[in-house]
């Protein structure tokens, strides 16, 4: 009997609450934007700055009157870098908070989960930093603010050929990482078209710490350039060991290298003279970049990294989309507006291609005396 | 580079990493020999050693030798305390209890370091070293110093065990703890000694590991700890020369598959761990007590 009562009242309560939720949806006078990043888990070093960047952009829009006369409300849910948490974060925000747009997530795994759910709802979704190629193909409403891994490989190959005049190359591949394999495959394909010889291809596992043995083939073939498409932590392990056994070629890397100068410690000799490409650099003199750095530093007390810049741009792309669409009611109009957008962002001037990947310039960075120096801006579309 | 040079180069690499495995394996094997406990926290003691040296080198600007000595002292005290607090009360309890406690201690050490220093890896300020070239062979001075230091430590440990009173007491306790106690040997003292020496060696192993691969993080002890444990089993757990042999063998197999075999078969680097563990399984199938292990028939 008692159980029955509890059950009934619970049912009644839940019915009422869904009614309320149903009512509140249409008449909202704010633009509710959902966001989910990993701010406490293993990849929090990506999620925290991306989330900060997105929040900064939204705050700036709100201070100048919001979008379409409405204030933007950012509702955040942590996903700990775990796919099941990402799914429940999205469901919570979409079902009970009625968000009409979504920013997230930081890494490809959680972003893919969220994208699959967002596809059903059709609301515009943008990820600052998930680079896995297939993600934006999930649905026509899924966008990203960063360039994809194969693009990085192509750009690096072109840079090696045009600027470094390389003739032989070696590639080190972390076989357990989609990121590493993605860049490496595109790089290998592109250099063969450009006439650079691939003299050594070395596979390693994510947990490897000893690279002196693995690097023997690279030492034997003595290539001009050595591509290490991995994250800074691993790069900081590989580079010193490579120099220790006497490898002399120039190291090249992708955006995962961001942070390698801090990770390498006091002796930066092994990575000096290396090049990597990144989404943006604090050395960029343009006004929008310098303003962003000033505001971000004032807000969070630290210099923004690339993830912060991408989070900032992702939020701006979304909000500019609403502004261009002139409506917040119809998701498909907003999605079309974002597809046709042309925005000057911190990470370059951004337009979207037919797969909703951004077309923009990249910064080529040279490491000099343990410091990142902007070498040149390389346009990916004009290769 | 011809195949011969490549082979020798990889043998040197293998001896280097193998010597570190051996140092850590000694701690496993000594403790197992006396209390029949697999001390899973041993790999984490190695990590604590590396962090202690790191603190003294960065915050207090000590050189690496002072930092190494402090790390050794700190880890000895830590090992002693862990045994007294976590394992001693369980000595009469079923063996599984102590094993689970050891895993608990391992998590405790990892989490403590993670809370104190954060989960992100930190660069270890390893001293710079120059390359030594002999013909086509190249290796760093640090590698040689590390190898020589490990070998000296192993030889002194062997002498300590064979000749001193305490060493003899340890051997006696490991053979038959009850009979040794009846002969007036303090079992508590020998157990403490095993933990102190084991932890000190782990600390040295940790610092050498951090010098060779200059990056430290809270989970850095897990994989080397596991491999050292395998080295101890491979050589015959409880037998001191077995741990040394197992450590060097493991290092050599690993380095030769990754660096030498890969010249003929590019995927060998990815198969390295699978090959390593297949060898372990084979050895244990043929000789369950390890390479140097004695076959002890249990009375039913």
Contacts between the chains, C-beta under 8 A, distances in Angstrom:
chain1	res1	chain2	res2	distance
A	42	B	119	7.4
A	45	B	120	6.7
A	175	B	270	5.8
A	201	B	266	7.0
A	202	B	262	7.8
A	202	B	266	7.9
A	202	B	269	6.9
A	203	B	266	7.0
A	203	B	267	6.7
A	203	B	269	5.2
A	203	B	270	5.4
A	204	B	269	5.7
A	204	B	270	7.8
A	205	B	269	7.4
A	205	B	270	6.2
A	205	B	272	7.9
A	205	B	273	7.5
A	207	B	223	6.2
A	209	B	213	4.6
A	209	B	215	8.0
A	209	B	223	7.5
A	210	B	13	7.4
A	210	B	17	5.6
A	210	B	212	7.8
A	210	B	213	6.7
A	210	B	254	7.5
A	210	B	255	7.4
A	210	B	258	7.6
A	212	B	13	5.0
A	212	B	255	7.9
A	212	B	259	7.5
A	213	B	10	5.7
A	213	B	13	5.2
A	213	B	14	7.7
A	213	B	254	7.5
A	213	B	255	4.5
A	213	B	256	7.8
A	213	B	258	4.0
A	213	B	259	3.2
A	213	B	260	7.9
A	214	B	258	5.0
A	214	B	259	6.5
A	214	B	262	7.1
A	214	B	269	5.3
A	216	B	1	7.8
A	216	B	6	5.9
A	216	B	9	6.8
A	216	B	10	6.9
A	216	B	259	4.5
A	216	B	260	7.5
A	216	B	262	7.5
A	216	B	263	7.0
A	217	B	262	6.9
A	217	B	263	6.5
A	219	B	1	7.0
A	219	B	138	7.9
A	220	B	1	4.8
A	220	B	6	7.4
A	233	B	121	5.5
A	233	B	215	7.2
A	236	B	121	7.9
A	236	B	123	6.8
A	236	B	215	6.1
A	237	B	213	6.1
A	237	B	215	5.7
A	240	B	214	6.4
A	241	B	213	7.4
A	244	B	129	7.7
A	244	B	131	7.2
A	244	B	140	5.0
A	245	B	9	8.0
A	245	B	138	5.8
A	245	B	139	7.5
A	246	B	131	6.1
A	246	B	138	4.5
A	262	B	123	7.8
A	263	B	121	6.9
A	263	B	123	5.8
A	263	B	215	7.3
A	264	B	123	6.0
A	265	B	123	2.8
A	265	B	124	6.9
A	265	B	125	5.8
A	265	B	214	6.6
A	266	B	123	7.4
A	266	B	125	5.5
A	267	B	125	7.8
A	267	B	126	7.7
A	267	B	128	6.1
